[in-house]
Amino acid sequence: MSEKQPQAPEEQQDVLFRLQQFWQKNQKSLLIGIVAVVVAVGGYWAYGEYLLKPKEEKAADAIYKAQQYFAQDSLRKALDGDGSAKGFLYVIKEFSGTKTANLAKYYAGLCHLKLGEFDKAIQQLKDFSTDSKLIQLMAYGALGDALAESDKKKEALDAYKKAASTFPEDEYNSAEYLFRAALLSEVLGDNKQALALHKEVKEKYPKTDKGIQADKYIYRLSVEPNEFSVK
């Protein structure tokens, strides 16, 4: 195989000449593009440093008392505040776009769920998302509960399945929501899926309460109906 020959001086000069021509012809557009990139990067940094960061700090201060009320199970105060301290709903509205406002949606969803305000719980929990797999697992599970209470059973089933698969390292909660998905499958008349889900609980989480209980559900769903079956 022949080695690639280096360019002759004439060829190098030709390349440089063409580059100069390209620059002279397009320098205005190129400079505008470079300036646009610099402005965009600088603007993003300035937005984060001078607008979002202070907003995030204010949001963190505002949510503190609401979290205390939530821990005390004072759910209405946690949502609406107490006249002096603000609640989760205020944080969501006034600090939109911050991580704290996003977290407030999770708390608000749980409050609404416990208060029996299922449609509001669904709205907040659907809007919430996080990189924390444990919290996201719990959010999907709570969403499943709210949907089930609202008689949206198929959507609830999907939410329970998401909860069970989001953070399998949390065996207790993953088994719990997989179990709820199995029960709901049976309610929906899909015994085949219910059986498969109970078997999955037993296989993946044998040491959990639901894993230990799985055999009785598996047996019941495996028995063919007959004249002696309970109707």
N, C-alpha and C positions, 0 to 999 in steps of 0.2 A: 504494500500500500504506500503510495507516494505521500510525503508530508506536505501540508499546506504551505505554499510559498508566501513569504511576507509581502505586503503590499509595496509596490514601487513608490518612490517619492512622488511621482506624478499622480498616482492614484490617491495617495494620502491628501495631496493638495486639493484634488477634485472633491474628496469627501468633505474637507474643511470648507471649501468654497460653497458647496451645496448646503451645509449646515448654516453658514453665514447668511446665505440667501433666504433660507427658511426662517431664521430668526428675524431678519430685517422685514420680511413679509408678514410675520405673525406675532411680532413682539408685543403689540398692543393687546391682542387676545390672550397671549400667554401671561402677560403681567396682570391683566384683569383676573385671570383664573387663579394665579398665585395669591393675589391680594384677597380674593374671595375666600380661599382656603384659610388664610391667616385670620381673616375677620371671623369666619365661622368658628374656628378653633378658639380664638380669643374670646368670642362672644359666649361660647359654651362654658368656658372656664369662668368668665365674669358672672354668668348667670348662676353657676353653682356656688361660687365663692361669696357673691354679694347679695344674692336674692334667695336661693334655695337653702343655703346653710343657715342664715338667720331665721328663716321661716321654719326650718326643721327644729331649731332650738326652741322657738316659741311654741311649736306644736308639742314638743316633749314636755315642756312646762305645763301646758294646758291639759294634757292627758293624765298627768300624775294623780290628781284627785279622783278622776273617774275610775282609774285602775284600783284605787283604794276602796271606793264604793263597790266595785265589782267583787273584790275579794271579800267584802263584808256581806255580799248578796243583796245589797241595796240597789237593785237593778234599775229602777226608774231614775234614781239620782245618778247612777252611772251613765245612763243614756242622756238625760236632760240637764244634768247639773243640779246645783242646790241654790241657785240665786246669786252666789258669789263665785263658786268654782264652776268650771264648764264641764259638760258631759261629752261622751263620745260623738254624738250627733253634731255638736258644735265643731269639734276637731275635724270631722270628715268634711264639713262644709267650708270652714274658714282656712284650712290648711291643705286643700286639695293638691295632689301631686307629691306630697311628702311621704316618706316611709311611715311616719307616725300616723298620718291619716289613713293609710292603707291598713295598718294594724288596728286602728279604731274600728274599721269595718268588721274585722273579725270579732272583736269584743262586742260590738253592737249587735252582730248576728247572733251571738250566744245569748245576749240579754233578751232580744226579741223572742228567741226560741224558748227560753225559760219562762217568759211572760205569756206564752201562747200566741204570740203575734207572728204566725208562721210565714205569711207572705213577705213581711218586712225582713224576717230572718233570711229568707231565700234571697231576697234582693241584695242584702249586705254580703252574704257569704259567697254569692256568685261573683260579686265585684272584687272579692279579696283574692290575692295570690301572694305567695312568698317562696323564697328559696329554701326556707327552713322546712325540711321534709316532715319533721314531727308535727309542727304547727299546721302544715298543709294537710297532713293526714287527719288531724282533729277537725279541721275546717270542712273537709269533704264529708267526714262522718256526721258532723252537725247539720250540714246541708242535707244529707240523706234523711236525717230525722225530721227536719222541717218539711221536706218534700213528702215523706211518708204521711206525716200528720195532715198535709194538705191534699191527701189522696192522689198524689202524683207518683204512683208506685213504681212505674217504669223508670222515671227519672231518679227516684230514690235508689232503686237497684243499681243504676249506673254510678251514682255518687258513692254508695257503699263499696262497690268494686274498686273505684278509684282510691278510696280511703285505704282499703286492704292492700293495695299494690304500691302505694306511695312510699312507704317506709317499712318494709318487711322486717327490718331489724327490731322494731318495736313489736315484739311477738304478741303481747297482751292485746293491744288495740287493733293490730292487724287481724288477729283471730276473731276478735269481737265483731268487727265490721264485715268480715267474711261470713261469719255466722248469721249476722242480720241479713246479709244478701241471700243466704241460703233460705232463711225463713220467708223472706219476701218473694223469692222465686216460687216457693210452694204456694203462697197465697195467690200468686198470679197464675197458678195452674201448671207451672213448668217444673214438674217433679224431677225430670231428668237433670235439669240444671241444678236444682236444689241438692240432689244426691251428689253430683260432681263437686259442688262447693263444700258440702260437709266432708267429703273425702279429702278435699284440699286442706281443710282445716286440720284434719287428723294427720295428714302427711307432713304439713309444714310446721304445725305448732302442737305437737303431741303432748307437751308438758303444760300447756295452758288449760284453764278450766274448760274452755270450749273444745279443745282438742281431746280432753278426757271424756267429755260428754258426747263426742261425735258418733260413737258406735251405735248408740240407741237410735239416733236419727237415720243413720245409714241403714240399719236393720229395718226400721219401719218403712223407709222409702224403697227398700229392695224387695220387700214381700209383695208378691202379686196379690191384688184384691181378690177376694172370694166371698162365698155366701156368709162366712162367719166374720168378715171384716166389719169394723165399726163404720157406720155411715153417718 
